[in-house]
Amino acid sequence: MAYNFSKEEIQEMKEKMAGIGSYLPTNMTGYIWDKYKKISGNQTEPQPCTCKSSGRLWAKAVETVREYLKSVQ
């Protein structure tokens, strides 16, 4: 992991991720992608579109954030 989040940032992530299920609201895409890039350390990966064909990329990003949150509990 390439980024150290503050306690406040972690709490905010937990709160925002609690509202994410199988549907990713478009107003959360930038937030999720930003956290995913910080956690993965891959700052060059461009944010995918929100079309159906990018679903696996978004699933990977959401799962990465969730796994990170599990690891810091």
GUGU-950373 format. One record per atom (N, C-alpha, C, O, CB): atom name; x, y, z. Coordinates in steps of 0.05 Angstrom, whole numbers. Each point is the difference from the previous one (the first is absolute). Glycine has a CB too. Layout:
<recs>
CA / X / Y / Z
...
</recs>
This chain:
<recs>
N / 17 / -24 / 0
CA / -17 / 24 / 0
C / 18 / 25 / 0
O / 19 / 2 / 15
CB / -56 / -27 / 9
N / 30 / 43 / -41
CA / 18 / 23 / -4
C / -9 / 25 / 15
O / 14 / 20 / -1
CB / -4 / -39 / -43
N / -32 / 18 / 58
CA / -10 / 24 / 12
C / -10 / -5 / 28
O / -13 / -21 / 6
CB / -1 / 38 / -51
N / 21 / 0 / 64
CA / -9 / -2 / 27
C / -24 / 19 / 5
O / 4 / 24 / -1
CB / 43 / -37 / 16
N / -70 / 2 / -11
CA / -24 / 16 / 5
C / -1 / 8 / 29
O / 9 / -16 / 18
CB / -33 / -7 / -55
N / 13 / 46 / 43
CA / -4 / 9 / 28
C / -24 / -15 / 11
O / -15 / -13 / -15
CB / 35 / 58 / 6
N / -23 / -45 / 35
CA / -23 / -12 / 13
C / -26 / 12 / -10
O / -20 / -15 / -4
CB / 47 / 6 / 45
N / -27 / 35 / -46
CA / -24 / 13 / -10
C / -7 / -9 / -29
O / -23 / -5 / -6
CB / 34 / 44 / 35
N / 10 / -42 / -45
CA / -4 / -10 / -28
C / -11 / -29 / 0
O / -17 / -6 / -16
CB / 54 / 37 / 0
N / -26 / -47 / 34
CA / -10 / -28 / 2
C / -29 / 0 / 9
O / -16 / -16 / -11
CB / 63 / 0 / 21
N / -54 / 32 / 10
CA / -27 / 1 / 9
C / -19 / 9 / -23
O / -22 / -11 / -3
CB / 38 / 21 / 50
N / -8 / 10 / -61
CA / -16 / 10 / -23
C / -3 / -22 / -21
O / -22 / -3 / -10
CB / 39 / 50 / 18
N / 4 / -62 / -14
CA / -2 / -22 / -19
C / -20 / -21 / 9
O / -16 / -10 / -15
CB / 64 / 19 / 1
N / -46 / -16 / 40
CA / -18 / -20 / 11
C / -29 / 9 / -3
O / -17 / -16 / -8
CB / 52 / 2 / 41
N / -40 / 39 / -27
CA / -28 / 11 / -2
C / -9 / 0 / -29
O / -23 / -8 / -6
CB / 31 / 36 / 46
N / 9 / -20 / -59
CA / -8 / 1 / -28
C / -3 / -27 / -12
O / -18 / -5 / -15
CB / 41 / 49 / 11
N / -5 / -63 / 12
CA / -1 / -27 / -11
C / -24 / -15 / 11
O / -9 / -19 / -13
CB / 59 / 20 / 8
N / -60 / 6 / 28
CA / -23 / -14 / 11
C / -25 / 3 / -18
O / -17 / -17 / 0
CB / 35 / 26 / 46
N / -19 / 12 / -61
CA / -22 / 5 / -19
C / 4 / -12 / -27
O / -18 / 4 / -17
CB / 9 / 37 / 42
N / 31 / -55 / -30
CA / 5 / -11 / -26
C / -7 / -30 / 0
O / 11 / -15 / 16
CB / 26 / 49 / -24
N / -55 / -42 / -9
CA / -7 / -28 / -3
C / 8 / -9 / -27
O / 23 / 4 / -9
CB / -61 / 1 / 41
N / 19 / -18 / -46
CA / 6 / -9 / -27
C / -2 / 22 / -21
O / 8 / -3 / -23
CB / -24 / -42 / 37
N / 5 / 68 / -5
CA / -2 / 23 / -18
C / 18 / 22 / 10
O / 1 / 7 / 23
CB / -49 / -19 / -33
N / 64 / 23 / -8
CA / 18 / 22 / 6
C / -11 / 26 / -11
O / -1 / 4 / -24
CB / 41 / -36 / 23
N / -49 / 49 / 19
CA / -11 / 26 / -9
C / 21 / 16 / -15
O / 23 / 1 / 8
CB / -55 / -1 / 31
N / 24 / 13 / -60
CA / 19 / 15 / -17
C / 13 / 23 / 16
O / 23 / 8 / -6
CB / -49 / -20 / -34
N / 13 / 22 / 60
CA / 12 / 22 / 16
C / 22 / -11 / 19
O / 13 / 16 / 13
CB / -57 / 9 / -16
N / 47 / -51 / 4
CA / 21 / -11 / 17
C / 24 / -11 / -16
O / 20 / -8 / 12
CB / -55 / -4 / 20
N / 33 / 13 / -58
CA / 22 / -12 / -16
C / 27 / 13 / 3
O / 20 / -14 / 3
CB / -55 / 1 / -35
N / 35 / 40 / 32
CA / 26 / 14 / 4
C / 12 / -6 / 27
O / 24 / -4 / 3
CB / -41 / 40 / -33
N / 0 / -36 / 51
CA / 9 / -6 / 27
C / 12 / -28 / 2
O / 22 / -4 / 10
CB / -57 / 35 / 8
N / 20 / -51 / -29
CA / 10 / -28 / 1
C / 26 / -3 / -15
O / 18 / -13 / 9
CB / -66 / -3 / -5
N / 49 / 28 / -28
CA / 24 / -3 / -17
C / 24 / 13 / 14
O / 22 / -11 / -2
CB / -51 / 10 / -40
N / 25 / 24 / 54
CA / 22 / 13 / 14
C / 11 / -17 / 22
O / 24 / -3 / 3
CB / -44 / 47 / -14
N / 2 / -56 / 27
CA / 9 / -17 / 23
C / 13 / -25 / -11
O / 20 / -9 / 11
CB / -57 / 27 / 18
N / 26 / -30 / -50
CA / 11 / -24 / -12
C / 29 / 6 / -9
O / 18 / -16 / 5
CB / -64 / 1 / -20
N / 50 / 37 / 1
CA / 27 / 6 / -9
C / 20 / 4 / 23
O / 23 / -8 / -2
CB / -44 / 29 / -39
N / 12 / -8 / 62
CA / 17 / 5 / 23
C / 7 / -27 / 13
O / 23 / -4 / 8
CB / -43 / 50 / -1
N / 1 / -63 / -4
CA / 4 / -26 / 13
C / 18 / -18 / -17
O / 19 / -12 / 10
CB / -63 / 16 / 13
N / 38 / -5 / -48
CA / 16 / -18 / -18
C / 27 / 12 / -7
O / 18 / -15 / -8
CB / -61 / -2 / -10
N / 46 / 43 / 21
CA / 26 / 12 / -7
C / 3 / 5 / -30
O / 21 / 7 / -9
CB / -2 / -29 / 49
N / -40 / 18 / -55
CA / 1 / 3 / -29
C / -13 / 27 / -7
O / -24 / 1 / -6
CB / 22 / -51 / -1
N / 17 / 70 / 7
CA / -10 / 27 / -5
C / -4 / 7 / -29
O / -11 / 20 / -7
CB / 34 / -6 / 48
N / -14 / -32 / -59
CA / -2 / 6 / -28
C / -24 / -13 / -14
O / -6 / 6 / -23
CB / 56 / -2 / 23
N / -63 / -22 / 14
CA / -23 / -14 / -12
C / -23 / 19 / -3
O / -10 / 11 / 20
CB / 24 / -55 / 1
N / -23 / 48 / -45
CA / -22 / 20 / -5
C / -27 / -11 / 10
O / -5 / -24 / -1
CB / 30 / 42 / -39
N / -42 / 0 / 49
CA / -26 / -8 / 9
C / -17 / -10 / -23
O / -2 / 14 / -21
CB / 5 / 20 / 58
N / -15 / -58 / -34
CA / -16 / -10 / -22
C / -27 / 14 / -2
O / -8 / 14 / 18
CB / 30 / -58 / -13
N / -35 / 40 / -28
CA / -27 / 11 / -3
C / -19 / -15 / 18
O / 8 / -20 / 12
CB / 2 / 34 / -60
N / -34 / -6 / 49
CA / -20 / -13 / 17
C / -18 / -19 / -16
O / -21 / -8 / 9
CB / 22 / 47 / 22
N / 8 / -46 / -55
CA / -16 / -18 / -17
C / 2 / -29 / 10
O / 18 / -6 / 16
CB / -11 / 37 / -56
N / -25 / -47 / 31
CA / -1 / -28 / 9
C / 26 / -15 / -5
O / 8 / -17 / 16
CB / -57 / 18 / -25
N / 63 / 5 / -12
CA / 24 / -14 / -7
C / 23 / 5 / 20
O / 19 / -15 / 0
CB / -33 / 18 / -48
N / 12 / 18 / 64
CA / 20 / 6 / 20
C / -7 / -11 / 27
O / 14 / 5 / 20
CB / -3 / 36 / -45
N / -32 / -57 / 27
CA / -9 / -10 / 25
C / 21 / -15 / 16
O / 1 / 3 / 24
CB / -45 / -6 / -45
N / 60 / -13 / 8
CA / 20 / -16 / 14
C / 22 / 19 / 12
O / 10 / -6 / 22
CB / -19 / -33 / -52
N / 15 / 60 / 17
CA / 19 / 19 / 11
C / -11 / 14 / 25
O / 15 / 4 / 20
CB / 4 / 3 / -66
N / -44 / 0 / 45
CA / -13 / 13 / 23
C / -2 / -20 / 23
O / 3 / 7 / 23
CB / -28 / 24 / -53
N / 18 / -56 / 24
CA / -1 / -21 / 21
C / 27 / -3 / 13
O / 1 / -3 / 24
CB / -38 / -21 / -49
N / 58 / 24 / 9
CA / 27 / -2 / 11
C / 7 / 23 / 18
O / 11 / -3 / 22
CB / 3 / -22 / -62
N / -22 / 49 / 32
CA / 6 / 24 / 16
C / -15 / -1 / 26
O / 11 / 6 / 22
CB / -4 / 20 / -64
N / -33 / -33 / 41
CA / -16 / -1 / 25
C / 11 / -21 / 18
O / 2 / 4 / 24
CB / -43 / 11 / -49
N / 47 / -39 / 14
CA / 11 / -21 / 17
C / 27 / 7 / 12
O / 5 / -7 / 23
CB / -29 / -26 / -52
N / 40 / 47 / 15
CA / 26 / 9 / 10
C / -4 / 18 / 25
O / 14 / -3 / 20
CB / 7 / -1 / -66
N / -40 / 23 / 43
CA / -5 / 18 / 23
C / -12 / -15 / 23
O / 8 / 4 / 23
CB / -16 / 33 / -55
N / -10 / -56 / 27
CA / -12 / -16 / 22
C / 21 / -17 / 14
O / 1 / -1 / 24
CB / -44 / 0 / -49
N / 61 / -11 / 9
CA / 21 / -17 / 12
C / 19 / 17 / 17
O / 9 / -8 / 21
CB / -13 / -24 / -59
N / 10 / 56 / 28
CA / 17 / 18 / 16
C / -14 / 7 / 27
O / 13 / -1 / 21
CB / 6 / 20 / -64
N / -44 / -13 / 42
CA / -14 / 8 / 24
C / -1 / -24 / 20
O / 2 / 4 / 24
CB / -30 / 29 / -50
N / 26 / -57 / 16
CA / 1 / -24 / 17
C / 27 / -2 / 14
O / 2 / -8 / 23
CB / -36 / -16 / -53
N / 55 / 30 / 15
CA / 27 / -3 / 10
C / 8 / 20 / 21
O / 18 / -4 / 15
CB / -7 / -15 / -59
N / -26 / 42 / 45
CA / 7 / 20 / 20
C / -18 / 1 / 24
O / 2 / 17 / 17
CB / 16 / 10 / -55
N / -36 / -46 / 39
CA / -19 / -1 / 23
C / 14 / -12 / 24
O / -13 / -2 / 22
CB / -25 / -3 / -52
</recs>
